[in-house]
Amino acid sequence: MPRRNSSLALLEARKSLLLLEADLHRQQLGQEWTQFKNSFHSMEEATLKPARSLLSLAGLAIAGLAAFRRSSKEKGSWIPRIFKFVTAFWGILPGKKKE
């Protein structure tokens, strides 16, 4: 009987060590996941912020060209059309305060 108790105690000790190891791995996985999330968010901000600005600028340019083409059907000089275009889009430029 002492042999059986010692093998049981050995198995219980091994089980508790495996449970501790599993908890340790679970904590490490949580820390690594948090680090991955933080690095992804910082990378996302670094790459998407300039892209958003470029897309906004491209949209503004396309809208301006469309407005310019609509007004180009009118006869006359192109200088008043450019002036009209600039004054129409001046209010939506970034940093421009509306009064």
C-alpha positions in Angstrom: 0.0 0.0 0.0 2.8 2.5 0.6 3.8 2.1 -3.0 0.3 3.0 -4.2 0.2 6.2 -2.0 3.6 7.4 -3.2 2.5 7.0 -6.9 -0.7 8.8 -6.1 1.1 11.6 -4.4 3.5 11.8 -7.4 0.6 12.1 -9.8 -1.1 14.8 -7.6 2.1 16.8 -7.5 2.5 16.5 -11.2 -1.2 17.5 -11.7 -0.7 20.6 -9.6 2.4 21.6 -11.4 0.6 21.2 -14.8 -2.2 23.4 -13.5 0.3 26.0 -12.4 2.0 25.9 -15.7 -1.4 26.3 -17.5 -2.2 29.3 -15.4 1.2 30.8 -16.2 0.7 30.2 -19.9 -2.8 31.8 -19.7 -1.4 34.9 -18.1 1.5 35.2 -20.6 -1.0 34.8 -23.5 -3.1 37.6 -22.0 -0.1 39.9 -21.8 1.0 39.1 -25.3 -2.5 39.7 -26.6 -2.6 43.1 -24.9 0.8 44.0 -26.4 -0.3 42.9 -29.9 -3.5 44.9 -29.6 -1.6 48.0 -28.5 0.9 47.7 -31.3 -1.8 47.1 -33.8 -3.7 50.3 -32.7 -0.5 52.4 -32.8 0.3 51.1 -36.3 -3.3 51.7 -37.4 -3.2 55.3 -36.2 0.2 55.9 -37.8 -0.9 54.5 -41.2 -4.5 55.5 -41.5 -4.3 59.1 -40.3 -2.2 60.2 -43.4 -4.4 58.0 -45.6 -7.5 59.7 -44.4 -6.1 63.1 -45.1 -5.1 62.1 -48.6 -8.5 60.6 -49.3 -10.2 63.7 -48.0 -8.0 65.9 -50.2 -8.6 63.6 -53.2 -12.4 63.9 -52.6 -12.1 67.6 -52.4 -10.1 67.7 -55.6 -12.6 65.5 -57.5 -15.5 67.6 -56.3 -13.7 70.7 -57.4 -13.0 69.3 -60.8 -16.6 68.3 -61.2 -17.7 71.8 -60.3 -15.1 73.3 -62.6 -16.3 71.1 -65.5 -19.9 72.1 -64.9 -19.0 75.8 -65.0 -16.7 75.3 -68.0 -19.7 74.8 -70.3 -20.4 78.5 -69.8 -18.8 80.9 -72.3 -16.2 83.4 -71.2 -12.9 83.7 -69.5 -11.6 80.9 -67.2 -10.4 83.4 -64.5 -13.9 84.1 -63.1 -14.6 80.3 -63.0 -11.4 79.7 -61.0 -12.3 82.5 -58.7 -15.8 81.0 -58.3 -14.3 77.6 -57.6 -11.8 78.9 -55.0 -14.5 80.9 -53.2 -16.9 78.0 -53.2 -14.4 75.6 -51.6 -12.7 78.0 -49.3 -15.2 77.3 -46.5 -14.6 73.6 -46.4 -10.8 73.7 -46.3 -9.3 72.3 -43.0 -8.5 75.0 -40.4 -10.8 77.5 -41.9 -13.2 78.9 -39.3 -16.7 79.6 -40.5 -18.0 83.0 -39.4 
